[in-house]
Structures are given as structure tokens and as C-alpha cells.
Amino acid sequence: MLKKDKLNIIRKWYPNAITTIDSVNKLIDFVEDTLELEPGQVMLADSICSDDVNSIQYPARAHELLGPFKMGGLDGFPFTGLTGMGAFASHVPDSGAVFIYYGPHIGITKTGTIGEIHRFGQSKNSGCCGAAKGALNKLINNQIVEGHVSEMDYQMNTIEQILFKQKNRILTAENALFEATEVIYEAIDKRINELVAQTTYNCKYVILMGAVLINSDTDMGSYTSTKRFDVINLATKERQNLVAQYK
């Protein structure tokens, strides 16, 4: 299948999606041409789901950057918190930048089914993101108890509480899983920006890319629908919104 045909399938749900490989290429071009830094001067942190498919479909060229430091747990929420952000910040080259890529993920098969992918070696499709689908099913069946977060299933319970706060919005949406993913993105974006505001970075720039990471079947690869691309100049405190470069 041609790249344009694959994109047409993904863009029925996410009109601004590009391949994750192209997203990384654009980022490295920006680092080199605009910020005038080498990729090796940029420390990458990602806050994406711990699902194995995200490791399998991780773009090889991202490894030109330092890292990645892993901030995310189930569906990408930054469960490492302030301690993780502070640790990551202390690893950055003095004359370089930090790049934080974050957001939930969702599957779209090559037949256009949302919430599933065909994984390598399996005879049937499986859920993606499984945690989001599981939390959504509990929301639909009124099985989420407000405020309940247990030690044994802390991450899943946190995702459930995020959805519970937006129950009406999700259950009245045209596609509940799509909307639940939007809700989770907003929660991740809010938390990442809170963590950034409370962290000291001894470098030149902080680059934030908030997105929905879209996985697909083994022969389709992954895609990025970028929602935020901000560059913070730490010397001047100027923050630029450059998300139009990713549409």
C-alpha cells in the first residue's frame, strides 16, 4: 500500500496526521535549521503508553537524540511526575535543549476500524489503547467509583478517574473512544505543562510536542496527529506556538 493511501485511512479520523517518521524528521530539521543545534544536544523524553507496540513502532531516527527518558505509563500519562521531570532535566546538555513528546495513543486498522490494530503474529485484532478501552467500558457500565484510586492498580484507576470527570461529554460523543482519547490528551497536556512550569532546566530551549500517537497494523506503521508544538526560549522566557508546521 502506498504512503498516500495509508494516510488517507488515518486522516479520516485525524486530518492533520503524518507518519511518525516524518514527524521526527521535521523535528530534527527544526533543531538543526532553526535552533542551530545538533540532534545529540537534545535530550528526548517521551510520555507515551508503555504498550509494546510503541516500542516496536518507535522511529529509528529518534535515537539520534539523547534518551529517551520514559515518563509515561498507561496511555501516556506522565506518572513519573516531578521527580521524573527533574531527573530528566538534570541530564540535558548545558548548551542544548529538551524535547518532550507526549500524549495518548489509539489504534486504527488498515480497514479503518478505530481502537484496534493487527499485531504481529496474531490471528485477530486486539485493542489499542487497551487501558483506554477498559476504562471506557467501566465508564459505560457505571463501574467507576468517583475518587477510587488503589495502590494495586494506580495507573488504571487514574485513567478511569480522568474519564469519569468527563463522563457526559464522552458518552454523548459520536465515537466514545475517540472522545475519551481527546479527554486523556487534555489531561496529559495539562499535567506536562504543570510539570514544566515547576522544573528548572539548565539549557537553552524546551520543546513540547503534544499529540495523539496513532498505531496501525504491522504493515502500516504509526502516525502522529500534533496538537501542540511549543518552543520555550529559557533565556528570554518567550514561548512560541509553531504547531502549524505539523499540519
N, C-alpha and C positions, 0 to 999 in steps of 0.2 A: 504493500500500500504506500502511495506517495505521501510525503510530508503534508502537502496541502490537504489531502483527503483525511488524514488523521486529525489535522487541526479543525477541519470542518465539523467533525464529530464532537470534539471537545468544546468548540465555540458555540454550539447550540445551547450550552449551559453557561459558559464563561467566555463572552465575546472578545475579551482582550487577552485571552490565553496565548502564550508562546511556549515552545519547548523549554524545559528546564535547562537544557544545554545552551540554547540561545540566550536565556536569562543570565546564565553565568558568563557567557561571552560578552554580553552587554556590560555587565558589572565590571569585568576585568578591563574592557576598553575604557570605561569611565574612570577607573582607578588610574590607569596609565595616562590617558589623554587629558583628563580634566584635573585630577588631583596630583598628577605627575609623581605617582608612587609606583614602585614595583609590587607585583602581587605578593611577594614574600615579605612585604612590610605591612601587610594587612592580616589581622587576626580574625578568623571567622568563628562565630558562634552560631549554632542553629537551635531554634526551639521548635522542633517538628516532632511528630509522633514517633515513638520507639518501634513502631511496626517494622518488621524486617524488610518489607518492600521498599521502604525509604532508604535503607542501606543498599539494597540491590540496585535501585534506580538513581543512586546519588551520582551526580555528574562528575566524571573523572577530572575535569579541568578545575573543579573547586579545590582540588588538592594542591594547586599552585599557591593557594593562600595558606597561611598558618592555621593549624587546627584540623578539624573543627572541635571546639568546646561544645559539649552536648548539654543544653539547658532544658530540653523538653522531655515530658513523659507522655502519657496517654493523650492523643490528639493534639500534641504540641504545646500544651500549657506549660509555662516555664516553672516547673516545680522545684528547680534548684534555688529559686528565689534570690534574695540579696547576697547570700553567701556565694552562690554560683556566679552571679554577675560580678561581684567584687573579685573573685578569683580570676575570672576571665580577664577583667580589666587590668589586673596586675601582670598579665602575660604579654601585653601589647608592646611592640617596638616603640621607643620614645618618639621617633620621627615618623611614625606610621599612622594607621587607622584601625578602628574596629568595624567589622561588618557583622550585623546581626540579621539573620534571615529567620523569619518566624511565621507561624500560622498553622491552622488545622489542615488535614488532608481529606480527600474524598476520592472515591473510585468512579471511573466511567469506562465501561467496556467499549470495545470497538463496534458493538451494535448499538451503542448509545444509552445503555442502562446505567443509571446513576446509583452509586452506593455499592457497586460490585466491581471486582476485577477477576480475570482469569490468571491465577498464579501458576508458576512453573511446576509442571509435574502433576497438577491436579486435574481431575476429570470434570469438575464442576466449578462454577464461580464461587467466590467467597466474599464476605463483606469487607468494605473499606470506606470509612474507618469503622472497625468493629466496635470500638468503645462508644463512638457517637451513635451508632445504630442501637447498641444495647441500652444506652441512656435514653434514647428516644422511645424505644419500646416500653421502658419503665414509665416514662412520662405519659405516653398514650394510655397505659393501663393503670394510671394513678397509683403507681408503686413507689414513687419517690416521696420520702418524708422530709418536709422542709427542715433544713438545718442539720440533717443527719450526715455526719462525716465520720467514718470509722477508721481506726488505726489499721485494720486488716485490708481495707480496700480504699485507702485515702484518695488515690488519684481518680478512680472511677467515681467515687462519691462526689468529688469536687466537680467533675464534668456534669454529673446529674444535677447538682445544685445550680450550676450555670444555666442549664436548660430550664430548670424549674422556675427560675426568676422571669423567664420569658415564655411561659407556658402558652398563653393565649396567642401570642404572635406566631409561635411555631405551629401550633395545631390548627390555626386558621389559614396557614400559608398554602399556596398551590402545591408545593412539594415540601413536606415537613423536614426531610433530611437535608435538603439544600438550605432551608432556612435555619435549621439547627446549626449547620456548619457556619453560616453567617454570624449567628449569635456567639459561637465559640471563637470565631475570628475576633470579634469585637472585644471579648473578654481577654484574649491573649494580647491584642494590641494595647488595651488599656494597661494591663499589668507590665508589659515590656516597657512602656513609656514611663510608668511609675518607677520601675527599677532603674532605668537610665537616669532619671532625674535625681535619684538618691545615690548615684555611684560616681566616683572620681576616676577619670581616665587621664593618664599621663601620655597623651599622644596628640595628633593634630585634628583628627576627624572621627566622628561617629556616624556610621552609615546604617540606616534602618530600612530593611525591606520587609514589609508585611504583605502576606499573600495567602491565597489558598493553593496548596500543593495538590495537584491532580494526578493521581496514579491511573494507569490503564493496564491493559493486558500485556503479557510478557513481550509481545512483538510490537507494542505501541509506544512504550516508554512513558515518561512523565512530563507534566506541563505545569506552568506557573501562571496564575492569574494575580497580578500585582495590584495591591490596594494602597500601599504606601511605599514611597521611596524618598526618604528624607536624608539630607546630609547636614550634620551639625559641625560648624567650624568652632572648635573648642577655644581658640584664641579670641575670636570676636563674639562668640555665642550666637552667631547668625545661624538660622535654620532654614534651609531651602527645601521646598517641595518640588521634586523632579519626577513625580510619578508618570507624567505624560510621556517620558522616554520609554516606558514599558507598555504602552498601549498601541 
